Amino acid sequence: MRTAVLIFVITALTACATTGEGSSYDPNLITAEEIEASVHDNVSDIIQELRPRWLVTTASMSLRSGPGSVQFYVDGVRQGSPGSINKSIVREIRYYPPAEAQARWGAGHQQGAIDIITRRVEAD
């Protein structure tokens, strides 16, 4: 009897957790909806407003490299900074913690990376 009740409870909780569309929050993602709702027009200000912790520089534990700063990418291509990229061309902004950024793009990402994904213009 206990096993049946336990299975029912686990099944019910799992169903509740997976059926809520849009109910999950990803702290490493700024969605199109968040971008559009922002009062700011450029990516730098949107990141500063919505996820300022992405831009915080922490001391590196590595003796071989300095703390550096977060690296910026646009559609996976390295950029110096987001500059004045207008939000109208941005689909989402994703932060990659240091380990994920280094696995994806290689060394030199002690503070992680931010990838700005643009809206693709479809050819006629």
C-alpha positions as CSV (number, residue, x, y, z in Angstrom):
1,M,0.0,0.0,0.0
2,R,2.8,2.4,0.9
3,T,4.5,1.8,-2.4
4,A,1.4,2.5,-4.4
5,V,0.8,5.8,-2.5
6,L,4.5,6.8,-3.0
7,I,4.3,6.0,-6.7
8,F,1.1,8.1,-7.0
9,V,2.6,11.1,-5.2
10,I,5.8,11.0,-7.3
11,T,3.8,10.7,-10.5
12,A,1.5,13.6,-9.5
13,L,4.5,15.8,-8.6
14,T,6.3,15.0,-11.8
15,A,3.2,15.8,-13.9
16,C,2.7,19.1,-12.1
17,A,6.4,20.0,-12.7
18,T,6.4,19.2,-16.4
19,T,3.0,20.6,-17.6
20,G,3.4,24.2,-16.7
21,E,4.4,25.9,-20.0
22,G,6.7,28.8,-19.3
23,S,6.8,28.1,-15.6
24,S,10.5,27.3,-15.4
25,Y,13.0,30.1,-15.0
26,D,16.5,29.8,-16.4
27,P,18.9,32.2,-14.7
28,N,21.3,31.8,-17.6
29,L,18.9,33.0,-20.2
30,I,17.2,36.2,-21.1
31,T,14.2,35.4,-23.3
32,A,12.7,37.3,-26.2
33,E,9.8,38.2,-23.9
34,E,12.1,39.7,-21.3
35,I,14.0,41.6,-24.0
36,E,10.9,43.1,-25.5
37,A,9.5,44.1,-22.1
38,S,12.7,45.9,-21.2
39,V,12.7,49.7,-21.3
40,H,16.2,49.6,-22.6
41,D,17.0,49.5,-26.4
42,N,20.6,48.0,-26.3
43,V,21.9,44.7,-25.1
44,S,24.4,46.1,-22.6
45,D,21.7,47.9,-20.7
46,I,19.3,44.9,-20.8
47,I,21.9,42.6,-19.3
48,Q,22.8,45.2,-16.7
49,E,19.1,45.5,-15.8
50,L,18.0,41.9,-15.9
51,R,21.1,39.8,-15.0
52,P,23.7,42.1,-13.5
53,R,25.5,39.1,-11.8
54,W,26.6,38.0,-15.3
55,L,28.9,41.0,-15.4
56,V,30.4,40.7,-12.0
57,T,34.1,39.9,-12.1
58,T,35.4,37.4,-9.5
59,A,38.9,36.5,-8.5
60,S,40.3,33.6,-10.5
61,M,41.7,30.6,-8.7
62,S,44.2,29.9,-11.4
63,L,47.8,31.0,-11.0
64,R,48.4,31.0,-14.7
65,S,45.7,33.4,-15.7
66,G,44.2,36.6,-14.4
67,P,40.6,37.1,-13.6
68,G,39.8,38.6,-17.0
69,S,36.2,39.5,-17.8
70,V,33.2,37.9,-19.3
71,Q,33.6,37.3,-23.1
72,F,30.9,38.3,-25.5
73,Y,29.7,36.4,-28.6
74,V,27.1,37.2,-31.2
75,D,25.7,34.0,-32.8
76,G,28.7,32.1,-31.5
77,V,31.3,34.5,-33.0
78,R,33.5,36.3,-30.5
79,Q,33.0,40.1,-30.2
80,G,34.8,42.7,-28.1
81,S,31.7,43.8,-26.3
82,P,28.0,43.9,-27.0
83,G,28.4,47.6,-27.9
84,S,25.1,49.1,-28.9
85,I,23.4,46.1,-30.4
86,N,19.7,47.0,-30.6
87,K,17.2,44.7,-29.0
88,S,15.1,44.6,-32.1
89,I,17.5,42.1,-33.7
90,V,18.0,39.9,-30.6
91,R,16.1,36.6,-30.0
92,E,17.8,35.7,-26.7
93,I,20.8,36.2,-24.6
94,R,22.5,33.3,-22.9
95,Y,25.2,33.2,-20.2
96,Y,27.6,30.3,-20.1
97,P,29.4,29.8,-16.7
98,P,33.2,29.4,-17.0
99,A,33.3,25.6,-17.3
100,E,30.7,25.6,-20.0
101,A,32.2,28.5,-21.9
102,Q,35.6,26.9,-21.8
103,A,34.2,23.6,-23.1
104,R,32.4,25.4,-25.9
105,W,35.0,28.0,-27.0
106,G,38.3,27.0,-25.3
107,A,40.5,28.6,-22.7
108,G,40.3,32.2,-21.6
109,H,36.7,32.2,-20.2
110,Q,37.5,32.4,-16.5
111,Q,34.4,34.7,-16.0
112,G,32.2,32.9,-18.4
113,A,30.7,34.0,-21.7
114,I,27.5,35.7,-23.0
115,D,26.2,34.7,-26.4
116,I,23.7,37.1,-28.0
117,I,21.5,35.1,-30.4
118,T,20.0,37.3,-33.2
119,R,16.8,36.8,-35.1
120,R,17.5,35.2,-38.4
121,V,16.1,36.9,-41.4
122,E,14.5,34.3,-43.6
123,A,15.3,34.5,-47.3
124,D,12.3,35.0,-49.7
